[in-house]
Amino acid sequence: MTIRLEDKDREILEEAAKEEGTGLSSFIRQLAAAEAKRLWTAKVRQEFEEIAKYIASNPEAQAEIEDWGSADWEDLGDDEEFANWFK
């Protein structure tokens, strides 16, 4: 992947990378990974909101959810990485 930056933007990023004690490429990878995580989390939350609105407006869906019972987060195990996605 090639990323073209304005000179001033590159200078700002290089300075920030230096302050973090890392190279520019590593710093940009970290920024991109953090943004990808933020975008994914926002998408999942939006999907959950849409599902909740549907359930709230649909008695048939509410009845089906009531049949399921409540979620037990313990059943998901100790996957700390999974849990961290929702923080």
DRENZAKE-402902 format. One record per residue (C-alpha): residue number from 0; x negated, y, z negated. Coordinates in steps of 0.1 Angstrom, whole numbers, always signed. Layout:
REC   num      xx      yy      zz
REC   NUM       X       Y       Z
...
This chain:
REC   num      xx      yy      zz
REC     0      +0      +0      +0
REC     1     -13     +35      +8
REC     2      +0     +65     -10
REC     3      -7    +100      +3
REC     4      -7    +127     -22
REC     5     -11    +164     -21
REC     6     -46    +175     -34
REC     7     -31    +192     -64
REC     8     -10    +161     -73
REC     9     -40    +139     -70
REC    10     -61    +162     -92
REC    11     -33    +161    -119
REC    12     -31    +123    -117
REC    13     -69    +119    -118
REC    14     -71    +141    -149
REC    15     -44    +122    -166
REC    16     -60     +88    -157
REC    17     -93    +101    -171
REC    18     -76    +111    -203
REC    19     -62     +76    -206
REC    20     -96     +61    -199
REC    21     -85     +43    -168
REC    22     -90     +46    -130
REC    23     -66     +64    -107
REC    24     -53     +32     -91
REC    25     -47     +15    -125
REC    26     -30     +47    -138
REC    27      -7     +49    -108
REC    28      +1     +11    -111
REC    29     +11     +17    -147
REC    30     +33     +47    -137
REC    31     +50     +27    -110
REC    32     +56      -3    -132
REC    33     +71     +19    -159
REC    34     +94     +35    -134
REC    35    +104      +1    -119
REC    36    +113     -11    -154
REC    37    +133     +21    -160
REC    38    +152     +18    -127
REC    39    +160     -19    -133
REC    40    +172     -12    -168
REC    41    +194     +16    -156
REC    42    +208      -6    -129
REC    43    +216     -34    -154
REC    44    +232      -9    -178
REC    45    +254      +5    -150
REC    46    +265     -30    -140
REC    47    +274     -38    -177
REC    48    +294      -5    -178
REC    49    +313     -15    -147
REC    50    +320     -49    -161
REC    51    +332     -34    -194
REC    52    +355     -10    -176
REC    53    +369     -39    -155
REC    54    +375     -60    -186
REC    55    +391     -30    -205
REC    56    +415     -25    -177
REC    57    +424     -61    -170
REC    58    +444     -81    -196
REC    59    +436    -114    -178
REC    60    +399    -107    -181
REC    61    +403     -97    -217
REC    62    +420    -130    -224
REC    63    +392    -149    -207
REC    64    +365    -131    -227
REC    65    +384    -138    -260
REC    66    +383    -175    -251
REC    67    +345    -173    -248
REC    68    +340    -160    -283
REC    69    +311    -136    -292
REC    70    +276    -138    -279
REC    71    +250    -152    -302
REC    72    +217    -135    -294
REC    73    +199    -162    -314
REC    74    +207    -186    -285
REC    75    +184    -165    -263
REC    76    +154    -177    -283
REC    77    +124    -156    -293
REC    78    +116    -142    -259
REC    79    +102    -109    -269
REC    80     +96     -97    -234
REC    81    +133    -103    -225
REC    82    +144     -84    -256
REC    83    +121     -55    -248
REC    84    +138     -49    -214
REC    85    +168     -37    -233
REC    86    +151     -12    -255
